[in-house]
Amino acid sequence: MLAPAPLASQTVSIVVPQAQASFLDLIKQLLSILRGFAWGALGLYLLWRSGVNLRTRLGLDLRKPWGDLGVGVALAAVIGIPGLIFYLVAVQIGINLTVAPVTVNDVWWRLPVLILAAIENGFLEEVLVVGYLLTRLDQLRVPAVAAIAISAVLRGSYHLYQGFGGFLANAAMGVVFAWLFRRTRRLWPLVIAHSLLDIVVFVGYSALRGKVSWLP
C-alpha cells in the first residue's frame, strides 16, 4: 500500500482555467465572479428583508470612505505580512499544501479578472461570514465570544482544502475580522482588506511564479 504524499508536495489552486478556448474561459470566469457577488447580495437582501438596517448594523454607507479605506489597508498589512510568513513556515513543516493561487494562462484578460475575483472573494466572504452570520447570531442572543468563535471556525473550515495551516491562519484572521466588526459595525474595511489581500496574492503570485526561490 502506497504511503500518502506529504501535504507540502501536494498543490491546490484557486483561480483555474474553466475552458480551453480563451473566450469561453473568460465568459465562465466572469459568470463565476458574478455568482459570488449574487450570493453576497442575497445575504444582504435577506437581512434587509427581515428589517435589519444595513447602514447602521453593517455600516454599508459612504459616510467614511477614507476612514474605511485607511483601516482596510492597515488591516491588510497586519494580516497579510504575518500570514505570508506563517504560510511559508506551514509548508516547510508539512501542515499545509502548496497553494498555487492562479493557474490561468497569461492572456490579455488575466489581470482584470484576477482583480475582480479578489474583490468578489472579499465581498462574498465578509458579507456572509461576518455581516450576515454575526447579525443572525446577535438576534439569537449568542454571547459575543461564542459568536466570534463560530464565525472564525467557519472561515477556517472552508479553507481546510489548503491543509491544517490554512485552517489556523484563516481562523485567526476570522477572529480579528469578527472582533473588529463587532467593535465598529462597519463592514467596508473588512471587504477592502480581504480584497487587497487576495489581489496581492493573485497578482503577486502571477508575477513572481518561477522568478523567486522562496515561493513554493
C-alpha atoms as a printed R data frame, in Angstrom:
    type eleno elety resid chain resno       x      y       z
1   ATOM     1    CA   MET     A     1   0.000  0.000   0.000
2   ATOM     2    CA   LEU     A     2   1.412  3.365  -1.014
3   ATOM     3    CA   ALA     A     3   2.007  5.950   1.700
4   ATOM     4    CA   PRO     A     4   0.079  9.213   1.257
5   ATOM     5    CA   ALA     A     5   2.069 12.046  -0.266
6   ATOM     6    CA   PRO     A     6   3.207 14.739   2.212
7   ATOM     7    CA   LEU     A     7   0.989 17.809   2.240
8   ATOM     8    CA   ALA     A     8   3.795 20.133   1.134
9   ATOM     9    CA   SER     A     9   4.290 18.049  -2.028
10  ATOM    10    CA   GLN     A    10   0.637 18.462  -2.973
11  ATOM    11    CA   THR     A    11  -0.652 21.544  -4.768
12  ATOM    12    CA   VAL     A    12  -4.036 23.229  -4.701
13  ATOM    13    CA   SER     A    13  -5.164 26.074  -6.949
14  ATOM    14    CA   ILE     A    14  -7.816 28.764  -6.526
15  ATOM    15    CA   VAL     A    15  -8.293 30.573  -9.839
16  ATOM    16    CA   VAL     A    16  -8.049 27.909 -12.524
17  ATOM    17    CA   PRO     A    17  -8.896 27.710 -16.237
18  ATOM    18    CA   GLN     A    18 -12.529 26.791 -16.811
19  ATOM    19    CA   ALA     A    19 -12.395 26.183 -20.569
20  ATOM    20    CA   GLN     A    20  -9.751 25.505 -23.200
21  ATOM    21    CA   ALA     A    21 -10.843 28.302 -25.509
22  ATOM    22    CA   SER     A    22  -9.726 31.686 -24.171
23  ATOM    23    CA   PHE     A    23 -13.015 33.469 -24.910
24  ATOM    24    CA   LEU     A    24 -15.097 30.743 -23.260
25  ATOM    25    CA   ASP     A    25 -12.738 30.728 -20.296
26  ATOM    26    CA   LEU     A    26 -13.220 34.493 -19.899
27  ATOM    27    CA   ILE     A    27 -17.004 34.163 -20.015
28  ATOM    28    CA   LYS     A    28 -17.022 31.363 -17.430
29  ATOM    29    CA   GLN     A    29 -14.639 33.269 -15.138
30  ATOM    30    CA   LEU     A    30 -16.889 36.336 -15.265
31  ATOM    31    CA   LEU     A    31 -20.014 34.267 -14.635
32  ATOM    32    CA   SER     A    32 -18.341 32.652 -11.627
33  ATOM    33    CA   ILE     A    33 -17.437 36.084 -10.258
34  ATOM    34    CA   LEU     A    34 -20.969 37.352 -10.871
35  ATOM    35    CA   ARG     A    35 -22.370 34.353  -8.997
36  ATOM    36    CA   GLY     A    36 -20.221 35.200  -5.969
37  ATOM    37    CA   PHE     A    37 -21.458 38.792  -5.936
38  ATOM    38    CA   ALA     A    38 -25.021 37.500  -6.268
39  ATOM    39    CA   TRP     A    39 -24.672 35.219  -3.224
40  ATOM    40    CA   GLY     A    40 -23.337 38.121  -1.181
41  ATOM    41    CA   ALA     A    41 -26.140 40.385  -2.375
42  ATOM    42    CA   LEU     A    42 -28.672 37.686  -1.443
43  ATOM    43    CA   GLY     A    43 -27.329 37.684   2.116
44  ATOM    44    CA   LEU     A    44 -27.744 41.447   2.327
45  ATOM    45    CA   TYR     A    45 -31.237 41.230   0.847
46  ATOM    46    CA   LEU     A    46 -32.316 38.640   3.413
47  ATOM    47    CA   LEU     A    47 -31.050 40.839   6.237
48  ATOM    48    CA   TRP     A    48 -32.816 43.899   4.783
49  ATOM    49    CA   ARG     A    49 -35.994 41.871   4.195
50  ATOM    50    CA   SER     A    50 -36.031 40.880   7.874
51  ATOM    51    CA   GLY     A    51 -35.814 44.506   8.982
52  ATOM    52    CA   VAL     A    52 -32.057 44.935   9.506
53  ATOM    53    CA   ASN     A    53 -30.818 48.435   8.682
54  ATOM    54    CA   LEU     A    54 -27.766 47.762   6.503
55  ATOM    55    CA   ARG     A    55 -26.376 51.239   7.104
56  ATOM    56    CA   THR     A    56 -26.482 51.208  10.890
57  ATOM    57    CA   ARG     A    57 -25.955 47.491  11.597
58  ATOM    58    CA   LEU     A    58 -23.372 46.746   8.902
59  ATOM    59    CA   GLY     A    59 -22.009 50.224   8.160
60  ATOM    60    CA   LEU     A    60 -22.745 49.839   4.459
61  ATOM    61    CA   ASP     A    61 -22.786 53.526   3.661
62  ATOM    62    CA   LEU     A    62 -20.327 56.047   2.235
63  ATOM    63    CA   ARG     A    63 -20.034 58.334   5.245
64  ATOM    64    CA   LYS     A    64 -16.397 57.407   5.956
65  ATOM    65    CA   PRO     A    65 -14.780 56.425   2.646
66  ATOM    66    CA   TRP     A    66 -11.239 57.473   3.540
67  ATOM    67    CA   GLY     A    67 -11.507 56.103   7.061
68  ATOM    68    CA   ASP     A    68 -12.779 52.749   5.754
69  ATOM    69    CA   LEU     A    69 -10.011 52.672   3.151
70  ATOM    70    CA   GLY     A    70  -7.320 53.515   5.698
71  ATOM    71    CA   VAL     A    71  -8.484 50.850   8.145
72  ATOM    72    CA   GLY     A    72  -8.783 48.335   5.316
73  ATOM    73    CA   VAL     A    73  -5.240 48.964   4.066
74  ATOM    74    CA   ALA     A    74  -3.801 48.809   7.591
75  ATOM    75    CA   LEU     A    75  -5.732 45.624   8.333
76  ATOM    76    CA   ALA     A    76  -4.486 44.017   5.120
77  ATOM    77    CA   ALA     A    77  -0.895 44.753   6.137
78  ATOM    78    CA   VAL     A    78  -1.384 43.484   9.697
79  ATOM    79    CA   ILE     A    79  -2.944 40.244   8.447
80  ATOM    80    CA   GLY     A    80  -1.030 39.777   5.218
81  ATOM    81    CA   ILE     A    81   2.613 40.021   6.282
82  ATOM    82    CA   PRO     A    82   2.411 37.565   9.210
83  ATOM    83    CA   GLY     A    83   0.077 35.425   7.104
84  ATOM    84    CA   LEU     A    84   2.681 35.044   4.350
85  ATOM    85    CA   ILE     A    85   5.378 34.124   6.869
86  ATOM    86    CA   PHE     A    86   3.060 31.607   8.533
87  ATOM    87    CA   TYR     A    87   2.195 30.050   5.150
88  ATOM    88    CA   LEU     A    88   5.851 29.588   4.189
89  ATOM    89    CA   VAL     A    89   6.614 28.022   7.574
90  ATOM    90    CA   ALA     A    90   3.498 25.825   7.433
91  ATOM    91    CA   VAL     A    91   4.538 24.429   4.044
92  ATOM    92    CA   GLN     A    92   8.057 23.744   5.319
93  ATOM    93    CA   ILE     A    93   6.857 21.832   8.398
94  ATOM    94    CA   GLY     A    94   4.307 19.902   6.390
95  ATOM    95    CA   ILE     A    95   0.934 21.109   7.710
96  ATOM    96    CA   ASN     A    96  -0.088 22.989   4.562
97  ATOM    97    CA   LEU     A    97  -0.423 22.181   0.896
98  ATOM    98    CA   THR     A    98   1.490 24.264  -1.598
99  ATOM    99    CA   VAL     A    99  -1.043 26.837  -2.799
100 ATOM   100    CA   ALA     A   100  -0.778 27.910  -6.429
101 ATOM   101    CA   PRO     A   101  -3.391 30.696  -6.341
102 ATOM   102    CA   VAL     A   102  -3.511 31.183 -10.112
103 ATOM   103    CA   THR     A   103  -3.068 28.697 -12.950
104 ATOM   104    CA   VAL     A   104  -4.851 30.733 -15.612
105 ATOM   105    CA   ASN     A   105  -2.777 31.204 -18.753
106 ATOM   106    CA   ASP     A   106  -1.081 34.538 -19.433
107 ATOM   107    CA   VAL     A   107  -3.865 36.010 -21.572
108 ATOM   108    CA   TRP     A   108  -4.831 39.660 -22.011
109 ATOM   109    CA   TRP     A   109  -7.768 39.474 -19.616
110 ATOM   110    CA   ARG     A   110  -5.993 37.687 -16.756
111 ATOM   111    CA   LEU     A   111  -5.130 40.778 -14.668
112 ATOM   112    CA   PRO     A   112  -8.613 42.388 -14.604
113 ATOM   113    CA   VAL     A   113 -10.243 39.003 -13.954
114 ATOM   114    CA   LEU     A   114  -7.868 38.307 -11.061
115 ATOM   115    CA   ILE     A   115  -8.672 41.706  -9.526
116 ATOM   116    CA   LEU     A   116 -12.406 41.149  -9.964
117 ATOM   117    CA   ALA     A   117 -12.117 37.654  -8.464
118 ATOM   118    CA   ALA     A   118 -10.269 39.073  -5.450
119 ATOM   119    CA   ILE     A   119 -12.922 41.743  -4.885
120 ATOM   120    CA   GLU     A   120 -15.672 39.144  -5.269
121 ATOM   121    CA   ASN     A   121 -13.983 36.925  -2.660
122 ATOM   122    CA   GLY     A   122 -13.705 39.835  -0.246
123 ATOM   123    CA   PHE     A   123 -17.314 40.908  -0.716
124 ATOM   124    CA   LEU     A   124 -18.822 37.421  -0.571
125 ATOM   125    CA   GLU     A   125 -16.929 36.134   2.457
126 ATOM   126    CA   GLU     A   126 -17.163 39.236   4.610
127 ATOM   127    CA   VAL     A   127 -20.853 39.790   3.890
128 ATOM   128    CA   LEU     A   128 -21.830 36.200   4.690
129 ATOM   129    CA   VAL     A   129 -19.293 35.026   7.287
130 ATOM   130    CA   VAL     A   130 -19.154 38.297   9.216
131 ATOM   131    CA   GLY     A   131 -22.046 40.608   8.359
132 ATOM   132    CA   TYR     A   132 -24.825 38.071   7.894
133 ATOM   133    CA   LEU     A   133 -23.701 35.400  10.352
134 ATOM   134    CA   LEU     A   134 -22.841 37.714  13.255
135 ATOM   135    CA   THR     A   135 -26.060 39.665  12.810
136 ATOM   136    CA   ARG     A   136 -28.108 36.483  12.959
137 ATOM   137    CA   LEU     A   137 -26.159 35.235  15.978
138 ATOM   138    CA   ASP     A   138 -26.796 38.566  17.706
139 ATOM   139    CA   GLN     A   139 -30.507 38.161  17.026
140 ATOM   140    CA   LEU     A   140 -30.304 34.717  18.648
141 ATOM   141    CA   ARG     A   141 -28.571 36.313  21.661
142 ATOM   142    CA   VAL     A   142 -25.444 34.214  21.242
143 ATOM   143    CA   PRO     A   143 -22.675 35.583  23.507
144 ATOM   144    CA   ALA     A   144 -20.081 37.730  21.730
145 ATOM   145    CA   VAL     A   145 -17.147 35.378  22.370
146 ATOM   146    CA   ALA     A   146 -19.086 32.377  21.080
147 ATOM   147    CA   ALA     A   147 -20.282 34.304  18.000
148 ATOM   148    CA   ILE     A   148 -16.731 35.357  17.134
149 ATOM   149    CA   ALA     A   149 -15.541 31.766  17.597
150 ATOM   150    CA   ILE     A   150 -18.303 30.393  15.366
151 ATOM   151    CA   SER     A   151 -17.502 32.871  12.602
152 ATOM   152    CA   ALA     A   152 -13.765 32.184  12.858
153 ATOM   153    CA   VAL     A   153 -14.115 28.396  12.863
154 ATOM   154    CA   LEU     A   154 -16.458 28.547   9.874
155 ATOM   155    CA   ARG     A   155 -13.956 30.681   7.961
156 ATOM   156    CA   GLY     A   156 -11.137 28.318   8.826
157 ATOM   157    CA   SER     A   157 -13.180 25.215   7.987
158 ATOM   158    CA   TYR     A   158 -13.831 26.059   4.352
159 ATOM   159    CA   HIS     A   159 -10.093 26.676   3.907
160 ATOM   160    CA   LEU     A   160  -9.190 23.167   5.100
161 ATOM   161    CA   TYR     A   161  -8.596 22.217   1.463
162 ATOM   162    CA   GLN     A   162  -5.276 24.048   1.946
163 ATOM   163    CA   GLY     A   163  -4.346 21.896   4.943
164 ATOM   164    CA   PHE     A   164  -4.383 22.445   8.696
165 ATOM   165    CA   GLY     A   165  -2.184 25.514   8.285
166 ATOM   166    CA   GLY     A   166  -4.827 27.089   6.070
167 ATOM   167    CA   PHE     A   167  -7.432 26.410   8.746
168 ATOM   168    CA   LEU     A   168  -5.343 28.004  11.500
169 ATOM   169    CA   ALA     A   169  -4.389 31.090   9.502
170 ATOM   170    CA   ASN     A   170  -7.914 31.805   8.302
171 ATOM   171    CA   ALA     A   171  -9.459 31.107  11.704
172 ATOM   172    CA   ALA     A   172  -7.056 33.617  13.247
173 ATOM   173    CA   MET     A   173  -7.991 36.118  10.545
174 ATOM   174    CA   GLY     A   174 -11.632 35.384  11.315
175 ATOM   175    CA   VAL     A   175 -11.187 36.238  14.986
176 ATOM   176    CA   VAL     A   176  -9.640 39.608  14.127
177 ATOM   177    CA   PHE     A   177 -12.252 40.447  11.482
178 ATOM   178    CA   ALA     A   178 -15.223 39.396  13.610
179 ATOM   179    CA   TRP     A   179 -13.914 41.280  16.661
180 ATOM   180    CA   LEU     A   180 -13.304 44.433  14.623
181 ATOM   181    CA   PHE     A   181 -16.755 44.259  13.061
182 ATOM   182    CA   ARG     A   182 -18.453 43.896  16.417
183 ATOM   183    CA   ARG     A   183 -16.447 46.856  17.698
184 ATOM   184    CA   THR     A   184 -17.011 49.211  14.739
185 ATOM   185    CA   ARG     A   185 -20.141 47.860  12.998
186 ATOM   186    CA   ARG     A   186 -18.542 48.702   9.651
187 ATOM   187    CA   LEU     A   187 -18.163 46.020   7.012
188 ATOM   188    CA   TRP     A   188 -16.377 48.030   4.317
189 ATOM   189    CA   PRO     A   189 -12.906 47.905   5.967
190 ATOM   190    CA   LEU     A   190 -13.123 44.110   6.074
191 ATOM   191    CA   VAL     A   191 -14.191 43.881   2.431
192 ATOM   192    CA   ILE     A   192 -11.373 46.248   1.429
193 ATOM   193    CA   ALA     A   193  -8.757 44.379   3.488
194 ATOM   194    CA   HIS     A   194  -9.803 40.959   2.196
195 ATOM   195    CA   SER     A   195  -9.925 42.191  -1.397
196 ATOM   196    CA   LEU     A   196  -6.449 43.732  -1.103
197 ATOM   197    CA   LEU     A   197  -5.050 40.529   0.388
198 ATOM   198    CA   ASP     A   198  -6.410 38.458  -2.477
199 ATOM   199    CA   ILE     A   199  -5.270 40.971  -5.107
200 ATOM   200    CA   VAL     A   200  -1.724 40.804  -3.732
201 ATOM   201    CA   VAL     A   201  -1.862 37.001  -3.623
202 ATOM   202    CA   PHE     A   202  -3.339 36.533  -7.105
203 ATOM   203    CA   VAL     A   203  -1.399 39.228  -8.942
204 ATOM   204    CA   GLY     A   204   1.793 38.786  -6.915
205 ATOM   205    CA   TYR     A   205   1.885 35.040  -7.485
206 ATOM   206    CA   SER     A   206   1.350 35.506 -11.219
207 ATOM   207    CA   ALA     A   207   4.229 37.996 -11.354
208 ATOM   208    CA   LEU     A   208   6.681 36.077  -9.130
209 ATOM   209    CA   ARG     A   209   5.989 32.458 -10.082
210 ATOM   210    CA   GLY     A   210   9.226 30.859 -11.208
211 ATOM   211    CA   LYS     A   211  11.239 34.029 -10.560
212 ATOM   212    CA   VAL     A   212  11.939 33.793  -6.817
213 ATOM   213    CA   SER     A   213  13.329 30.830  -4.907
214 ATOM   214    CA   TRP     A   214  11.373 31.305  -1.674
215 ATOM   215    CA   LEU     A   215   7.923 30.920  -3.260
216 ATOM   216    CA   PRO     A   216   6.821 27.254  -3.149
